[in-house]
Amino acid sequence: MTMRILSSAQACGFGPVSKLVAITPLLADSSVDFVGQDVALDFARRHSHRFHRITEGDTRRSEDLAQGLADADLVVSVMDAELVFRAVRAEVPVLFFDSLLGFWLTGRSFEELAARAHLVRWADHDTARYVFDTLAPHERILLAHLLARRSYAQNFPGVPARIAAMAGVGADHVELCGPIVDRNALEGALAQPPPERPAGLLINLGGFQNFFLDYESHNAYLDVLRRWVAELAEARPELGRILVCGGAFRQRVTETHGEVEVEYAFLPQTEFLRHLAHTPLYAVPPSLTSLHESVILRRLPLLLPEQHYGHIANLRALRGTVAGDIAASLTDLGDRFTVPEDDLEGTKALDRLTRELLTDESGYRHLADHLDARLTAYQKLTAEERHAAVDELGDLLGGPALADLLSRVDVSLVTTGSTS
């Protein structure tokens, strides 16, 4: 009998929804519907073959979920805590997936969060809603782990300790896993020949959009990077072609700077991964999804400056590795880029400080020189050094294969999380 699954993913960049796309083929004998919005909806539509039905909707609106929850045997959520809340209230079991368990900020103990999970599940609706809504956004995701039947946390520094803390309050259904990525697509990219028009440098700026950043207004990072890319093309004719990929570039634009062609595009994932599998030079902000993909394809990335506060936290955890130590980072440019230790306020400050570079020629030149120096250091690494650096990242990020963990999904559905 086919299992009916309702799914969604947090609309912050491509990371969460790309994980959902990677998960769906692993859910055997199931029909997966997707409901979502913004960047997550865009990515899901580009991978419509992975879903039975795709619907635009907001998981914060009960009317957008009512029918889907009524029909569902199971809910699959990637970092969408609101969907978990509504599924639990509807008594639909949840599988929860998270790539940032070590990152979420909270001043509350897990004992308090476990008590709140109990109220969300068993109290009357108004009480449950109040208990959930009075938590900070990061705390709601931690609560979602406690509410799920099974939850899976992608490995990264700090994650095993968080899993142990949850187990300490009875939540023994949270499991460590390795990369949550589309391995079939990655293996397919490795099997393909190089692109007909390979890029000397591939730059991946990801989905970019999140709870604050967008393509139209809070977008200074994109403008600064485009200026640097144009200058780089003028100065480095040997690159031949620079391909810049990301969700902001829905309309392909090709420019010529000196002897170098620069193309901005939002490529289909299979086409992008084919370029990644064969590129000699790859640059990307410290996004964990991109990092996992590059490690599996054995392409050491040059980490670009942080787009948002989460990237600052990621890069801190990578310091001491080759990739982390050669990274280009705004935080290496002095106190000017010191931001609040808060996801929203830190991201707002990064956007504001980056925007200042658009009119501050001295500040921009400091950043551009830093980027040039890091790219040069990255290029000087020998093939052996790059391979060793990729292995170093693989050791740091590895964990049990998600496919093996999900092969036990039918058993896990009859084992309710002990904080329930």
C-alpha positions as CSV (number, residue, x, y, z in Angstrom):
1,M,0.0,0.0,0.0
2,T,1.3,3.4,-1.0
3,M,2.1,5.7,2.0
4,R,0.8,9.2,1.5
5,I,3.3,11.9,2.6
6,L,2.9,15.6,3.1
7,S,6.2,17.5,3.0
8,S,7.7,21.0,3.2
9,A,11.0,22.7,3.8
10,Q,12.1,25.9,5.4
11,A,12.3,28.6,2.7
12,C,15.8,29.8,3.6
13,G,18.1,29.4,0.6
14,F,18.2,26.1,-1.3
15,G,19.7,24.1,1.5
16,P,16.5,22.8,3.2
17,V,14.5,22.1,0.1
18,S,17.5,20.5,-1.7
19,K,17.6,18.1,1.2
20,L,13.9,17.3,0.8
21,V,14.5,16.6,-2.9
22,A,17.3,14.2,-1.9
23,I,15.1,12.5,0.7
24,T,12.0,11.7,-1.4
25,P,13.5,8.9,-3.5
26,L,14.6,7.2,-0.3
27,L,11.0,6.9,0.9
28,A,10.0,3.6,-0.7
29,D,6.4,2.9,-1.6
30,S,5.3,6.5,-1.0
31,S,3.5,9.3,-2.7
32,V,5.0,12.7,-1.7
33,D,3.1,16.0,-1.9
34,F,4.9,19.3,-1.3
35,V,3.4,22.5,0.0
36,G,5.6,25.6,0.3
37,Q,6.5,29.1,-0.9
38,D,9.3,31.4,-2.1
39,V,12.7,29.9,-2.8
40,A,11.6,26.5,-1.6
41,L,8.6,26.4,-3.9
42,D,10.9,27.5,-6.8
43,F,13.4,24.7,-6.2
44,A,10.7,22.1,-5.8
45,R,9.1,23.1,-9.1
46,R,12.4,22.6,-10.8
47,H,12.4,19.1,-9.4
48,S,8.8,18.3,-9.9
49,H,9.6,14.7,-10.9
50,R,10.4,14.0,-7.2
51,F,6.9,14.9,-6.0
52,H,3.4,13.7,-6.7
53,R,1.9,17.1,-6.3
54,I,3.3,20.6,-5.7
55,T,1.1,23.3,-4.1
56,E,2.0,26.9,-3.3
57,G,1.1,27.5,0.4
58,D,2.2,28.8,3.7
59,T,2.6,26.2,6.5
60,R,1.7,28.9,9.0
61,R,-1.8,29.0,7.5
62,S,-4.1,26.1,8.7
63,E,-6.2,26.4,5.5
64,D,-3.2,25.7,3.3
65,L,-2.5,22.4,5.2
66,A,-5.9,21.2,6.3
67,Q,-6.6,18.8,3.3
68,G,-3.0,17.7,3.0
69,L,-2.9,16.7,6.7
70,A,-6.2,15.0,6.5
71,D,-5.0,12.8,3.7
72,A,-1.5,12.2,5.0
73,D,-0.1,9.0,6.7
74,L,3.1,10.8,7.4
75,V,4.7,14.3,7.4
76,V,8.2,14.9,6.3
77,S,9.6,18.3,7.3
78,V,13.1,19.7,6.6
79,M,13.6,22.4,9.2
80,D,10.0,23.6,8.9
81,A,8.9,23.7,12.6
82,E,5.5,25.1,11.9
83,L,4.6,22.1,9.8
84,V,5.7,19.8,12.7
85,F,3.4,21.8,15.1
86,R,0.4,21.4,12.9
87,A,1.1,17.7,12.1
88,V,1.5,16.9,15.8
89,R,-1.8,18.7,16.6
90,A,-3.5,16.7,13.8
91,E,-1.9,13.4,15.2
92,V,0.0,12.7,12.0
93,P,3.5,11.2,12.7
94,V,6.5,13.3,11.6
95,L,10.0,12.6,10.3
96,F,12.1,15.7,10.8
97,F,15.4,16.5,9.1
98,D,17.9,19.2,10.1
99,S,21.3,20.2,8.8
100,L,22.0,22.8,11.5
101,L,21.3,21.2,14.8
102,G,24.5,22.5,16.3
103,F,23.7,26.1,15.2
104,W,20.3,26.8,16.8
105,L,20.6,29.4,19.6
106,T,18.6,29.0,22.8
107,G,18.8,30.2,26.4
108,R,16.4,27.5,27.5
109,S,17.4,24.1,28.8
110,F,16.4,20.9,27.0
111,E,14.4,20.0,30.1
112,E,12.2,23.1,29.6
113,L,12.0,22.5,25.9
114,A,10.9,18.9,26.6
115,A,8.2,20.2,29.0
116,R,7.0,22.5,26.2
117,A,6.9,19.6,23.7
118,H,4.6,17.7,26.1
119,L,2.2,20.7,26.3
120,V,2.2,21.3,22.5
121,R,1.2,17.6,22.0
122,W,-1.3,17.2,24.8
123,A,-2.6,20.6,25.9
124,D,-5.7,22.3,24.4
125,H,-5.1,24.1,21.1
126,D,-4.9,27.6,22.5
127,T,-2.3,26.6,25.1
128,A,-0.3,24.6,22.6
129,R,-0.3,27.5,20.2
130,Y,0.8,30.0,22.9
131,V,3.6,27.6,24.1
132,F,4.9,27.2,20.6
133,D,4.6,30.9,19.5
134,T,6.4,32.2,22.6
135,L,9.5,30.3,21.6
136,A,12.2,32.0,19.4
137,P,12.4,30.7,15.8
138,H,15.6,28.7,16.6
139,E,13.9,27.1,19.7
140,R,10.9,26.0,17.6
141,I,13.2,23.9,15.5
142,L,14.8,22.3,18.6
143,L,11.2,21.7,19.8
144,A,10.4,20.1,16.4
145,H,13.1,17.5,17.0
146,L,11.5,16.6,20.3
147,L,8.0,16.4,18.8
148,A,9.0,14.2,15.8
149,R,8.6,10.4,15.8
150,R,12.1,10.2,14.3
151,S,14.5,13.1,13.6
152,Y,17.8,13.1,11.6
153,A,20.6,15.6,12.2
154,Q,23.3,16.0,9.6
155,N,26.7,15.8,11.2
156,F,28.7,19.0,11.9
157,P,30.8,20.1,14.8
158,G,28.5,20.5,17.8
159,V,25.8,18.2,16.5
160,P,26.7,15.0,18.5
161,A,26.7,17.0,21.7
162,R,23.2,18.3,21.0
163,I,22.0,14.8,20.2
164,A,23.4,13.7,23.5
165,A,21.7,16.6,25.4
166,M,18.4,15.6,23.8
167,A,18.8,12.0,24.8
168,G,19.4,13.2,28.3
169,V,15.8,14.4,28.5
170,G,14.4,11.2,27.0
171,A,14.5,12.1,23.3
172,D,16.4,9.0,22.1
173,H,14.7,9.2,18.6
174,V,17.2,11.9,17.3
175,E,19.8,10.2,15.1
176,L,23.1,11.4,13.7
177,C,23.4,11.1,9.9
178,G,25.9,11.8,7.2
179,P,25.3,14.2,4.2
180,I,21.7,14.8,3.3
181,V,22.3,15.3,-0.4
182,D,21.1,13.9,-3.7
183,R,23.6,11.1,-4.1
184,N,22.0,9.8,-7.3
185,A,22.4,13.2,-8.9
186,L,26.0,13.5,-7.7
187,E,26.9,10.1,-9.0
188,G,25.3,11.0,-12.3
189,A,27.4,14.1,-12.5
190,L,30.6,12.1,-12.0
191,A,29.6,9.7,-14.7
192,Q,29.0,12.6,-17.2
193,P,31.7,13.9,-19.5
194,P,32.9,17.5,-18.9
195,P,30.5,20.3,-20.2
196,E,31.1,21.4,-23.8
197,R,31.9,24.9,-22.6
198,P,33.7,24.4,-19.2
199,A,34.2,27.3,-16.9
200,G,37.7,28.2,-15.6
201,L,36.0,29.3,-12.4
202,L,32.6,28.2,-11.1
203,I,31.0,30.4,-8.5
204,N,27.9,29.2,-6.6
205,L,25.9,31.8,-4.7
206,G,23.1,29.4,-3.8
207,G,19.5,30.4,-3.2
208,F,20.5,33.5,-1.2
209,Q,17.0,34.4,0.0
210,N,16.1,33.8,3.6
211,F,14.1,35.4,6.4
212,F,15.7,38.8,5.6
213,L,17.9,38.6,2.4
214,D,16.1,38.9,-1.0
215,Y,17.0,39.5,-4.6
216,E,15.5,43.0,-4.9
217,S,16.3,45.1,-1.9
218,H,18.5,43.3,0.7
219,N,20.9,42.2,-1.9
220,A,24.1,44.2,-1.5
221,Y,26.2,41.0,-1.3
222,L,25.2,40.1,-4.9
223,D,26.2,43.6,-6.2
224,V,29.5,43.5,-4.4
225,L,30.4,40.0,-5.7
226,R,29.4,41.0,-9.3
227,R,31.8,43.9,-9.2
228,W,34.6,41.7,-8.0
229,V,33.9,39.1,-10.6
230,A,34.0,41.7,-13.4
231,E,37.3,43.0,-12.1
232,L,38.7,39.5,-11.8
233,A,37.7,38.7,-15.4
234,E,39.6,41.8,-16.6
235,A,42.7,40.9,-14.6
236,R,42.8,37.1,-15.2
237,P,42.3,36.3,-19.0
238,E,43.6,32.8,-18.4
239,L,40.3,31.9,-16.7
240,G,38.6,32.0,-20.1
241,R,35.0,31.7,-18.7
242,I,33.5,32.4,-15.3
243,L,30.1,30.8,-14.6
244,V,28.2,32.4,-11.6
245,C,25.2,30.3,-10.5
246,G,22.4,31.1,-8.1
247,G,18.7,31.6,-7.6
248,A,19.0,35.3,-8.2
249,F,19.9,34.8,-11.9
250,R,16.6,33.4,-13.3
251,Q,17.3,35.3,-16.5
252,R,20.7,34.3,-18.0
253,V,23.0,37.2,-18.5
254,T,26.3,37.0,-20.4
255,E,29.0,39.7,-20.1
256,T,32.4,40.1,-21.5
257,H,35.2,41.7,-19.5
258,G,38.5,41.8,-21.2
259,E,39.0,38.4,-22.8
260,V,36.8,36.6,-20.3
261,E,33.2,35.7,-20.7
262,V,31.1,35.9,-17.5
263,E,27.7,34.1,-17.4
264,Y,25.2,34.5,-14.6
265,A,22.6,31.7,-14.6
266,F,20.2,29.6,-12.5
267,L,21.1,26.2,-13.9
268,P,19.1,23.0,-13.5
269,Q,20.6,21.0,-10.7
270,T,21.9,18.2,-12.9
271,E,23.6,20.8,-15.2
272,F,25.1,22.7,-12.3
273,L,26.5,19.5,-10.7
274,R,28.0,18.4,-14.0
275,H,30.0,21.7,-14.0
276,L,30.9,21.2,-10.4
277,A,32.2,17.7,-11.0
278,H,34.6,18.9,-13.6
279,T,35.5,22.5,-12.6
280,P,39.2,23.3,-11.8
281,L,38.2,26.2,-9.5
282,Y,35.1,26.3,-7.3
283,A,34.0,29.2,-5.0
284,V,31.0,29.2,-2.7
285,P,30.0,30.8,0.6
286,P,30.2,28.5,3.6
287,S,26.9,26.8,3.0
288,L,26.8,23.2,4.4
289,T,24.8,21.7,1.5
290,S,27.3,23.1,-1.0
291,L,30.2,21.9,1.2
292,H,28.8,18.3,1.3
293,E,28.3,18.3,-2.5
294,S,31.8,19.5,-3.2
295,V,33.3,16.9,-0.8
296,I,31.4,14.0,-2.4
297,L,32.5,15.3,-5.9
298,R,36.1,15.8,-4.5
299,R,36.2,19.4,-5.4
300,L,37.8,21.5,-2.7
301,P,35.9,24.8,-2.5
302,L,37.3,28.3,-1.9
303,L,34.9,29.6,0.7
304,L,33.6,33.1,-0.2
305,P,32.6,35.8,2.4
306,E,29.5,35.2,4.5
307,Q,26.1,36.1,3.2
308,H,24.3,35.8,6.6
309,Y,25.0,35.1,10.3
310,G,24.7,31.3,9.8
311,H,27.7,31.4,7.5
312,I,29.7,33.1,10.2
313,A,28.9,30.2,12.6
314,N,29.7,27.6,9.9
315,L,33.0,29.1,9.1
316,R,34.0,29.3,12.8
317,A,33.4,25.6,13.1
318,L,35.6,25.0,10.0
319,R,38.6,27.0,11.3
320,G,41.6,24.7,11.7
321,T,40.9,22.9,8.5
322,V,42.5,23.8,5.2
323,A,39.2,24.9,3.7
324,G,38.4,27.1,6.7
325,D,41.8,28.6,7.0
326,I,42.1,29.8,3.4
327,A,38.5,31.0,3.3
328,A,37.7,34.6,2.4
329,S,35.8,36.0,5.3
330,L,34.4,39.4,6.2
331,T,35.3,38.7,9.8
332,D,39.0,38.7,8.8
333,L,38.8,42.3,7.6
334,G,38.8,43.9,11.1
335,D,36.3,45.1,13.6
336,R,34.2,46.8,10.9
337,F,32.4,43.5,10.2
338,T,31.8,42.5,13.8
339,V,28.0,41.8,14.0
340,P,25.6,40.8,16.8
341,E,25.6,37.1,17.8
342,D,22.1,36.7,16.6
343,D,20.7,35.1,13.5
344,L,18.4,38.0,12.4
345,E,20.3,40.9,13.8
346,G,23.6,39.6,12.7
347,T,22.3,39.0,9.2
348,K,20.8,42.5,9.1
349,A,24.1,44.0,10.2
350,L,26.0,42.0,7.5
351,D,23.7,43.3,4.8
352,R,24.0,46.9,6.0
353,L,27.8,46.7,6.3
354,T,28.1,45.0,2.9
355,R,25.9,47.7,1.4
356,E,28.3,50.4,2.7
357,L,31.0,48.9,0.4
358,L,29.0,50.0,-2.6
359,T,29.9,53.6,-1.9
360,D,33.0,53.2,0.2
361,E,35.8,52.7,-2.4
362,S,38.5,52.1,0.2
363,G,36.4,49.5,2.0
364,Y,35.5,47.8,-1.2
365,R,39.2,47.7,-2.3
366,H,40.1,46.1,1.1
367,L,37.6,43.3,0.4
368,A,38.6,42.9,-3.2
369,D,42.3,42.6,-2.3
370,H,41.3,40.0,0.3
371,L,39.3,38.0,-2.2
372,D,42.2,38.1,-4.7
373,A,44.7,37.0,-2.1
374,R,42.5,34.1,-1.0
375,L,41.9,33.0,-4.6
376,T,45.7,33.0,-5.2
377,A,46.4,31.0,-2.1
378,Y,43.6,28.5,-3.1
379,Q,45.1,28.1,-6.6
380,K,48.6,27.4,-5.2
381,L,47.4,24.3,-3.4
382,T,48.8,21.2,-5.1
383,A,46.6,18.4,-6.2
384,E,47.8,16.3,-3.3
385,E,47.1,19.1,-0.8
386,R,43.5,19.5,-2.3
387,H,42.8,15.8,-2.0
388,A,44.0,15.8,1.6
389,A,41.9,18.9,2.4
390,V,38.8,17.1,0.9
391,D,39.5,14.1,3.0
392,E,39.9,16.3,6.1
393,L,36.4,17.7,5.5
394,G,35.0,14.3,4.8
395,D,36.2,13.1,8.2
396,L,34.6,16.1,9.9
397,L,31.3,15.8,8.1
398,G,30.8,12.0,7.8
399,G,28.1,9.9,9.5
400,P,25.7,7.0,9.0
401,A,24.2,6.9,5.5
402,L,20.7,8.4,5.4
403,A,19.5,5.7,3.0
404,D,20.4,3.1,5.7
405,L,18.6,5.0,8.4
406,L,15.5,5.6,6.3
407,S,15.3,1.9,5.4
408,R,14.0,1.5,9.0
409,V,11.3,4.1,8.6
410,D,8.4,1.7,8.9
411,V,9.7,0.5,12.2
412,S,10.3,4.0,13.5
413,L,6.7,5.0,12.9
414,V,5.6,2.6,15.6
415,T,8.2,4.0,18.1
416,T,6.9,7.3,19.5
417,G,9.5,9.8,20.7
418,S,9.7,9.5,24.5
419,T,9.2,13.2,25.0
420,S,5.7,12.9,23.5
